[in-house]
């Protein structure tokens, strides 16, 4: 994955790895929480449109995530030095 390659090569000591890591049990078998299983069933049984969001994610969600991480008035955001993407 190109983004992981770039992340590993980036020597900036202030970088953050926000890529989710799946939960696993002691035998390294993937573990699904009961709430996750129920949420999946809710999505499957829901008749609403399930179109995919854009590859970089939902822009409104990304903006709120930036504000949550850096603060609503952070100069990094105002100076457009922060960019967010969705990760599958």
Backbone as JSON Lines, residues from 0, in Angstrom:
{"i":0,"aa":"X","n":[0.84,-1.17,0.0],"ca":[0.0,0.0,0.0],"c":[0.89,1.24,0.0]}
{"i":1,"aa":"X","n":[0.71,2.1,-0.95],"ca":[1.58,3.26,-1.14],"c":[1.61,4.19,0.07]}
{"i":2,"aa":"X","n":[0.46,4.4,0.69],"ca":[0.42,5.33,1.83],"c":[1.22,4.8,3.01]}
{"i":3,"aa":"X","n":[1.22,3.47,3.24],"ca":[2.02,2.91,4.32],"c":[3.51,3.02,4.02]}
{"i":4,"aa":"X","n":[3.87,2.84,2.75],"ca":[5.27,2.98,2.35],"c":[5.75,4.41,2.64]}
{"i":5,"aa":"X","n":[4.94,5.39,2.27],"ca":[5.3,6.78,2.51],"c":[5.36,7.08,4.01]}
{"i":6,"aa":"X","n":[4.42,6.49,4.77],"ca":[4.42,6.7,6.21],"c":[5.72,6.18,6.83]}
{"i":7,"aa":"X","n":[6.12,4.98,6.43],"ca":[7.34,4.38,6.99],"c":[8.59,5.16,6.61]}
{"i":8,"aa":"X","n":[8.58,5.75,5.42],"ca":[9.74,6.51,4.94],"c":[9.8,7.91,5.52]}
{"i":9,"aa":"X","n":[8.69,8.41,6.03],"ca":[8.63,9.76,6.58],"c":[9.38,9.8,7.91]}
{"i":10,"aa":"X","n":[10.41,10.6,8.03],"ca":[11.23,10.65,9.23],"c":[10.75,11.71,10.23]}
{"i":11,"aa":"X","n":[9.63,12.38,9.95],"ca":[9.11,13.39,10.87],"c":[8.72,12.72,12.17]}
{"i":12,"aa":"X","n":[9.32,13.15,13.29],"ca":[9.05,12.51,14.57],"c":[7.68,12.88,15.14]}
{"i":13,"aa":"X","n":[6.99,13.85,14.53],"ca":[5.67,14.25,15.02],"c":[4.53,13.61,14.22]}
{"i":14,"aa":"X","n":[4.83,12.65,13.37],"ca":[3.79,12.0,12.58],"c":[2.94,11.09,13.46]}
{"i":15,"aa":"X","n":[1.71,10.84,13.02],"ca":[0.78,9.97,13.76],"c":[0.3,8.87,12.84]}
{"i":16,"aa":"X","n":[0.24,7.66,13.35],"ca":[-0.31,6.54,12.6],"c":[-1.76,6.35,13.07]}
{"i":17,"aa":"X","n":[-2.71,6.73,12.23],"ca":[-4.12,6.63,12.59],"c":[-4.81,5.47,11.89]}
{"i":18,"aa":"X","n":[-4.03,4.54,11.36],"ca":[-4.59,3.4,10.66],"c":[-5.09,2.39,11.69]}
{"i":19,"aa":"X","n":[-6.36,2.01,11.59],"ca":[-6.91,1.08,12.59],"c":[-6.29,-0.31,12.49]}
{"i":20,"aa":"X","n":[-6.15,-0.94,13.64],"ca":[-5.62,-2.3,13.71],"c":[-6.72,-3.19,14.26]}
{"i":21,"aa":"X","n":[-7.04,-4.3,13.58],"ca":[-8.12,-5.16,14.05],"c":[-7.81,-5.8,15.39]}
{"i":22,"aa":"X","n":[-8.85,-6.03,16.18],"ca":[-8.69,-6.74,17.44],"c":[-8.47,-8.22,17.16]}
{"i":23,"aa":"X","n":[-7.67,-8.86,17.99],"ca":[-7.48,-10.3,17.85],"c":[-7.33,-10.92,19.24]}
{"i":24,"aa":"X","n":[-7.61,-12.23,19.3],"ca":[-7.47,-12.92,20.58],"c":[-6.02,-13.4,20.75]}
{"i":25,"aa":"X","n":[-5.77,-14.18,21.78],"ca":[-4.4,-14.63,22.08],"c":[-3.81,-15.51,20.98]}
{"i":26,"aa":"X","n":[-4.65,-16.09,20.14],"ca":[-4.16,-16.95,19.05],"c":[-4.07,-16.18,17.73]}
{"i":27,"aa":"X","n":[-4.2,-14.85,17.8],"ca":[-4.16,-13.96,16.63],"c":[-5.37,-14.12,15.71]}
{"i":28,"aa":"X","n":[-6.41,-14.77,16.21],"ca":[-7.66,-14.89,15.45],"c":[-8.45,-13.6,15.62]}
{"i":29,"aa":"X","n":[-8.96,-13.06,14.5],"ca":[-9.74,-11.82,14.55],"c":[-10.93,-11.99,15.49]}
{"i":30,"aa":"X","n":[-11.21,-10.94,16.23],"ca":[-12.3,-10.96,17.19],"c":[-13.29,-9.87,16.85]}
{"i":31,"aa":"X","n":[-14.57,-10.19,16.79],"ca":[-15.62,-9.21,16.55],"c":[-16.43,-9.02,17.83]}
{"i":32,"aa":"X","n":[-16.55,-7.78,18.24],"ca":[-17.37,-7.48,19.41],"c":[-18.84,-7.71,19.07]}
{"i":33,"aa":"X","n":[-19.62,-8.05,20.08],"ca":[-21.05,-8.31,19.88],"c":[-21.75,-7.07,19.31]}
{"i":34,"aa":"X","n":[-21.37,-5.9,19.78],"ca":[-21.99,-4.67,19.27],"c":[-21.68,-4.48,17.78]}
{"i":35,"aa":"X","n":[-20.5,-4.9,17.34],"ca":[-20.15,-4.82,15.93],"c":[-21.01,-5.76,15.11]}
{"i":36,"aa":"X","n":[-21.24,-6.95,15.62],"ca":[-22.09,-7.91,14.91],"c":[-23.51,-7.39,14.78]}
{"i":37,"aa":"X","n":[-24.03,-6.77,15.85],"ca":[-25.39,-6.2,15.8],"c":[-25.45,-5.05,14.82]}
{"i":38,"aa":"X","n":[-24.42,-4.2,14.81],"ca":[-24.39,-3.07,13.87],"c":[-24.36,-3.57,12.43]}
{"i":39,"aa":"X","n":[-23.59,-4.6,12.16],"ca":[-23.55,-5.17,10.82],"c":[-24.93,-5.67,10.4]}
{"i":40,"aa":"X","n":[-25.62,-6.34,11.3],"ca":[-26.97,-6.83,11.0],"c":[-27.93,-5.67,10.74]}
{"i":41,"aa":"X","n":[-27.79,-4.59,11.51],"ca":[-28.62,-3.4,11.29],"c":[-28.4,-2.83,9.89]}
{"i":42,"aa":"X","n":[-27.14,-2.77,9.47],"ca":[-26.82,-2.24,8.14],"c":[-27.38,-3.15,7.06]}
{"i":43,"aa":"X","n":[-27.23,-4.45,7.24],"ca":[-27.72,-5.41,6.24],"c":[-29.23,-5.33,6.12]}
{"i":44,"aa":"X","n":[-29.93,-5.21,7.25],"ca":[-31.39,-5.22,7.21],"c":[-31.98,-3.85,6.85]}
{"i":45,"aa":"X","n":[-31.17,-2.8,6.85],"ca":[-31.63,-1.46,6.52],"c":[-31.86,-1.35,5.01]}
{"i":46,"aa":"X","n":[-32.96,-0.76,4.6],"ca":[-33.28,-0.64,3.17],"c":[-32.79,0.66,2.55]}
{"i":47,"aa":"X","n":[-32.04,1.46,3.31],"ca":[-31.55,2.73,2.76],"c":[-30.45,2.5,1.73]}
{"i":48,"aa":"X","n":[-30.18,3.53,0.97],"ca":[-29.13,3.51,-0.04],"c":[-27.78,3.27,0.63]}
{"i":49,"aa":"X","n":[-27.0,2.39,0.06],"ca":[-25.69,2.06,0.63],"c":[-24.57,2.38,-0.36]}
{"i":50,"aa":"X","n":[-24.7,3.52,-1.05],"ca":[-23.66,3.93,-1.98],"c":[-22.35,4.15,-1.23]}
{"i":51,"aa":"X","n":[-21.26,3.93,-1.92],"ca":[-19.95,4.15,-1.35],"c":[-19.67,5.64,-1.27]}
{"i":52,"aa":"X","n":[-18.94,6.04,-0.22],"ca":[-18.5,7.42,-0.15],"c":[-17.23,7.55,-0.99]}
{"i":53,"aa":"X","n":[-16.8,8.76,-1.33],"ca":[-15.59,8.93,-2.15],"c":[-14.37,8.28,-1.51]}
{"i":54,"aa":"X","n":[-13.38,7.95,-2.34],"ca":[-12.16,7.28,-1.86],"c":[-11.48,8.01,-0.71]}
{"i":55,"aa":"X","n":[-11.49,9.34,-0.73],"ca":[-10.83,10.09,0.34],"c":[-11.73,10.29,1.55]}
{"i":56,"aa":"X","n":[-12.97,9.79,1.47],"ca":[-13.88,9.88,2.6],"c":[-14.85,11.04,2.48]}
{"i":57,"aa":"X","n":[-15.69,11.16,3.47],"ca":[-16.69,12.22,3.52],"c":[-16.01,13.5,4.02]}
{"i":58,"aa":"X","n":[-16.1,14.57,3.25],"ca":[-15.39,15.81,3.58],"c":[-15.85,16.41,4.9]}
{"i":59,"aa":"X","n":[-17.14,16.31,5.21],"ca":[-17.65,16.85,6.48],"c":[-17.08,16.05,7.65]}
{"i":60,"aa":"X","n":[-17.09,14.72,7.54],"ca":[-16.51,13.88,8.59],"c":[-15.02,14.19,8.77]}
{"i":61,"aa":"X","n":[-14.29,14.29,7.64],"ca":[-12.85,14.57,7.71],"c":[-12.58,15.89,8.42]}
{"i":62,"aa":"X","n":[-13.38,16.92,8.11],"ca":[-13.18,18.24,8.73],"c":[-13.44,18.16,10.25]}
{"i":63,"aa":"X","n":[-14.49,17.44,10.64],"ca":[-14.77,17.3,12.08],"c":[-13.67,16.5,12.77]}
{"i":64,"aa":"X","n":[-13.13,15.49,12.1],"ca":[-12.03,14.71,12.68],"c":[-10.8,15.59,12.89]}
{"i":65,"aa":"X","n":[-10.51,16.44,11.92],"ca":[-9.38,17.37,12.05],"c":[-9.59,18.3,13.25]}
{"i":66,"aa":"X","n":[-10.8,18.84,13.36],"ca":[-11.09,19.74,14.48],"c":[-10.98,19.03,15.81]}
{"i":67,"aa":"X","n":[-11.41,17.78,15.86],"ca":[-11.31,17.0,17.08],"c":[-9.86,16.75,17.47]}
{"i":68,"aa":"X","n":[-9.03,16.42,16.48],"ca":[-7.63,16.09,16.75],"c":[-6.77,17.32,17.06]}
{"i":69,"aa":"X","n":[-7.0,18.4,16.31],"ca":[-6.09,19.55,16.41],"c":[-6.71,20.77,17.07]}
{"i":70,"aa":"X","n":[-8.02,20.77,17.24],"ca":[-8.71,21.93,17.82],"c":[-9.35,22.77,16.72]}
{"i":71,"aa":"X","n":[-10.51,23.34,17.04],"ca":[-11.28,24.09,16.03],"c":[-10.54,25.26,15.42]}
{"i":72,"aa":"X","n":[-9.64,25.85,16.16],"ca":[-8.97,27.06,15.68],"c":[-7.48,26.85,15.44]}
{"i":73,"aa":"X","n":[-7.08,25.63,15.22],"ca":[-5.65,25.32,15.04],"c":[-5.1,25.97,13.78]}
{"i":74,"aa":"X","n":[-3.92,26.54,13.91],"ca":[-3.29,27.18,12.75],"c":[-2.96,26.15,11.66]}
{"i":75,"aa":"X","n":[-2.69,24.92,12.05],"ca":[-2.42,23.88,11.05],"c":[-3.6,23.72,10.11]}
{"i":76,"aa":"X","n":[-4.81,23.77,10.65],"ca":[-6.01,23.64,9.82],"c":[-6.23,24.91,9.02]}
{"i":77,"aa":"X","n":[-6.13,26.06,9.68],"ca":[-6.33,27.34,8.98],"c":[-5.33,27.52,7.84]}
{"i":78,"aa":"X","n":[-4.1,27.08,8.04],"ca":[-3.06,27.21,7.01],"c":[-3.08,26.05,6.02]}
{"i":79,"aa":"X","n":[-4.11,25.2,6.12],"ca":[-4.3,24.06,5.23],"c":[-3.07,23.14,5.17]}
{"i":80,"aa":"X","n":[-2.5,22.87,6.35],"ca":[-1.36,21.96,6.45],"c":[-1.79,20.57,6.9]}
{"i":81,"aa":"X","n":[-3.1,20.39,7.07],"ca":[-3.64,19.1,7.47],"c":[-4.53,18.58,6.35]}
{"i":82,"aa":"X","n":[-4.35,17.32,6.01],"ca":[-5.19,16.68,4.98],"c":[-5.67,15.35,5.53]}
{"i":83,"aa":"X","n":[-6.93,15.06,5.34],"ca":[-7.5,13.82,5.88],"c":[-8.03,12.94,4.75]}
{"i":84,"aa":"X","n":[-7.9,11.65,4.95],"ca":[-8.46,10.69,4.01],"c":[-9.16,9.6,4.78]}
{"i":85,"aa":"X","n":[-10.04,8.88,4.09],"ca":[-10.72,7.73,4.67],"c":[-9.84,6.51,4.44]}
{"i":86,"aa":"X","n":[-9.85,5.59,5.38],"ca":[-9.09,4.36,5.24],"c":[-10.04,3.18,5.38]}
{"i":87,"aa":"X","n":[-9.97,2.25,4.46],"ca":[-10.81,1.06,4.57],"c":[-10.18,0.02,5.44]}
